[in-house]
Amino acid sequence: MKSKYIRLVEAQCHNCMRCVRACPVGAMTYIHNEPTIAAEECILCGRCYVECPHDAKSLLSELRVVEKWLAEGQQVVLSVAPSFAAVWPKLDYLVKILKKRGFAHVEETARGAAAVSRAYANLIAEGKMKNIISTSCPAINTLIEKEYGELTDMMAPVVSPIIAHGRMLKQEYPGAKVVFLSPCIAKYKEIEDARFAGAVDACLGMEEIIDWINEDVTADEASDWENFKGSIARIYPTCGGIIKTLPASDKYQYVAVDGVGRVKTLLESLRTGKIEGYFFEVNACRGSCLSGPLLSHFYHNEWFGQAHILSHIDLSRQIMPGKEPIDLKAKWQKEDIYRPIHTEEEIRNEMIAMGKTSPDKIHDCGACGYETCRKKAIAVLDGKADPKICLPEALERAQSLSNVVLENTPNGIIVFDSDLKVREMNPAARKLLSYDMVNPTGMPLEAILPNEELSAVIQKMGRKTEYLRAYYEMYNRLFEHAVVRIQNENLTVVILMDRTEEEAKEKKMTAMREETMQVTQKVIDEQMRSVQEIASLLGETTAQTKVALIRLQNAMKDENHHG
């Protein structure tokens, strides 16, 4: 099943395999000559979207739905994730623009984050859990449920900040539509989760809302975020931001882990059962939510300067244990996905079928999207990869094919460098030009092919292949030349097609045709003379016959008259 949240734009895909390499959970497949996301394995971390250099990934957009609600005059409330400070450090002006567009209320998601931190503080104070894994990142929540189901009892039974804030807003504005302004693709799926139904109605990506409101922006009205130092929960989108909101504890040590790869290493360690007494803040994105996939197009110098705003937050007032403002409970459950298990023999046989027959054939270069040839073989067995895609093998085959062509073609091929000196000459060219026993490398063009017209063509030619015909007395051969310029390497390739025998045959045929014409003309002339002679004889005979007939007629008339 394909993902509904991230789709391939086939017309822009270059089949570069970067998305396959970037996927940390192996959900990207490459079958039927296109990359596809296996939705059941995807955690929506968004790395394939971020890494694609060709904009060949499109995202689910709910902007039209939100616009429809606004056009209908419905009460729509927007929750703005604190990571938005990285690209828009003027909150009060942003609120003004969004209200102009029809939003009834605009609030910071940090309010929900503060409630979540209080729930974490309560768990830490209770000290009943062996380890506590934060549950504010939906991509990591999905990862644990799908691949590390036995660790769900270590996940804090607490909703994420957006679900918490959504429930608050629904409570305060009954009947309102709640929309989340997100840096994260995984949030789109989270708000559709039946466990959190009714908290949030739609998501907007930070990239698309910037484009949407851009025409209303006038920089002279902008001002800084109000009361910024008073909201410690605004530190949430930074690495270790959750931990900074929590009071010190003598029951748990605090550790922040960001990036899916690092988190997977942590989860593998937790599987051993030997780690205890830790609160782990985990995030799918390296750099936490400030590096969210829907902020990826803002990664430039200004981003670092604006993100620095978050460093000015007053961290002296941690969020202490206490009464939770709303129901923040969440239940996490094991949802192990099916992964086929292959025997060593099956993997070995597949590697042999892929051409990995010896250690020197096992390159582990990663160009196919997989770290090792073994992992690629497993992906092929899983039906996720094309066994024919292997760059080193393809290069080797191409080189081998190229050598076969060069060595066996009857046409002479000479490669000249930028100084028009021989770089390479194939066996056919050596034989045609009598260089079987001499190395022609370094010899100039005029020594090999002394022809002014050829030199002029090479000097003036562009990208188009040029052709010319010339006879060389020194070789007693007539050559058809195809001249090709290799622009990137500043090389000139001259392909020689020997037309000597063809020319000789053509001349012989021409002579034969002329001789045949002469013989034919002679025969025709002889026949014409014969016809003329016959006609002459026939004419005399006809005249004599006519005279005799006339005499006979006269004689018969006289006889009849007398009788």
Secondary structure, DSSP 8 states (H G I E B T S, - for coil): ---SSEEE-GGG-----HHHHH-TTS-EEEETTEEEE-TTT-----HHHHH-TT--EEE---HHHHHHHHHTT--EEEEE-GGGGGT---HHHHHHHHHHTT-SEEEETHHHHHHHHHHHHHHHHH--SSSEE----HHHHHHHHHH-GGGGGGB-SB--HHHHHHHHHHHHSTT-EEEEEES-SHHHHHTT-GGGTTS--EEEEHHHHHHHHGGG--GGG----TTGGG-GGGGTTSTTHHHHTS---SS-EEEEEESHHHHHHHHHHHHTT---SEEEEEESSTTGGGG-GGGGGG-SHHHHHHHGGGGGS--SS---S---SS--B--------------HHHHHHHHHHTT--SGGG-----TTSSSSHHHHHHHHHTT-S-TT--HHHHHHHHHHHHHHHHHH-SSEEEEE-TTSBEEEE-HHHHHHTT-TTS--TT-BHHHHS--HHHHHHHHH--SS-EEEEEEETTTTEEEEEEEEEETTTTEEEEEEEE-HHHHHHHHHHHHHHHHHHHHHHHHHHHHHHHHHHHHHHHHHHHHHHHHHHHHHHHHHHHHHHH-
